[in-house]
Amino acid sequence: MAMDNRADLDSEWKRKGATLSDKTARKEFGLTQDEIVDAIRSGKLQYRRGSMHGNPFLRLLRREVEVLVKTEHGDAFLKDQKAKTEMAHINREIKQLKAQVAALEKRKASLAAESKE
């Protein structure tokens, strides 16, 4: 049975979207680095060390971060932070789509001008 739990935990670390960096946890959930470190030391958060382009970071399990935020700051705070994060994601996507539409409109105008020549 202990082997099953370990395999489940290993698969969670590998599953897309199940982990996040300490920087992302601070940005998405409004945590401070001290809160993250204290939670790691108290055993509330597991972590793994990571490195991207030579810059070290901590990988955390998203579900544990959400539980930490909920217990430390309340359910309403967690929902508010998730809504803000989703809104930022939507706004980025809208901005990208507007840029794509503008590029397509420009290309369309260019093709229309070429076909009239």
C-alpha positions in Angstrom: 0.0 0.0 0.0 2.8 2.4 0.8 4.2 1.8 -2.6 0.9 2.8 -4.2 0.9 6.1 -2.3 4.5 6.8 -3.4 3.6 6.0 -7.1 0.6 8.3 -6.8 2.7 11.1 -5.4 5.4 10.6 -8.1 2.7 10.8 -10.8 1.3 14.0 -9.3 4.7 15.6 -9.5 4.8 14.7 -13.2 1.2 15.6 -14.1 0.8 18.8 -16.1 -0.6 21.6 -14.0 -0.2 19.8 -10.7 2.9 21.7 -9.8 3.9 25.3 -9.8 7.0 27.3 -8.9 7.3 29.3 -5.7 7.3 32.5 -7.8 4.0 31.4 -9.4 2.5 30.6 -6.0 3.4 34.1 -4.8 1.9 35.7 -7.9 -1.3 33.6 -8.3 -2.1 33.1 -4.6 -0.7 36.2 -2.9 1.7 34.3 -0.7 5.0 35.7 0.5 8.3 33.8 0.2 8.3 33.6 4.1 4.9 32.0 4.1 6.1 29.4 1.6 9.3 28.6 3.5 7.4 28.4 6.9 4.9 26.0 5.3 7.7 23.8 4.0 9.5 23.8 7.4 6.2 22.9 9.2 5.5 20.1 6.7 2.4 21.7 5.1 4.1 21.9 1.7 6.3 19.4 -0.1 8.8 20.8 -2.6 11.4 19.8 -5.1 14.2 21.9 -6.3 14.2 22.9 -9.9 16.3 25.1 -12.2 15.5 27.0 -15.4 18.3 28.5 -17.4 20.6 28.3 -14.3 18.0 30.0 -12.0 17.0 27.8 -9.0 13.3 27.7 -7.9 11.1 25.5 -5.7 8.4 23.3 -7.3 5.3 22.9 -5.1 2.2 20.9 -5.4 -0.7 23.1 -6.5 -3.3 21.3 -4.3 -1.1 21.8 -1.2 -0.7 25.4 -2.0 -4.4 25.8 -2.4 -5.0 24.1 1.0 -2.4 26.4 2.6 -4.0 29.5 1.2 -7.5 28.3 2.2 -6.4 27.6 5.8 -4.2 30.7 6.2 -6.4 33.3 4.4 -9.8 31.7 4.0 -11.9 30.3 1.2 -13.1 33.7 0.0 -9.5 34.9 -0.5 -8.6 31.7 -2.4 -11.7 32.1 -4.7 -10.8 35.8 -5.2 -7.2 35.0 -6.1 -8.3 32.3 -8.5 -10.7 34.7 -10.2 -8.0 37.3 -10.6 -5.6 34.8 -12.1 -8.2 33.6 -14.5 -9.1 37.2 -15.5 -5.4 38.0 -16.2 -5.2 34.8 -18.3 -8.3 35.8 -20.3 -7.1 39.4 -20.8 -3.7 38.1 -22.1 -5.5 35.7 -24.5 -7.8 38.5 -25.7 -4.8 40.8 -26.3 -3.1 38.0 -28.4 -6.3 37.4 -30.4 -6.7 41.1 -31.1 -3.1 41.2 -32.4 -3.8 38.1 -34.6 -6.9 39.8 -36.0 -5.0 43.0 -36.7 -2.3 41.0 -38.6 -4.9 39.1 -40.6 -6.8 42.3 -41.5 -3.5 43.9 -42.6 -2.7 40.8 -44.7 -6.3 40.8 -46.1 -5.9 44.4 -47.2 -2.6 43.7 -48.8 -4.1 40.8 -50.8 -7.0 42.9 -51.8 -4.7 45.7 -53.1 -2.6 43.1 -55.0 -5.6 41.6 -56.7 -6.8 45.0 -58.0 -3.4 45.7 -59.7 
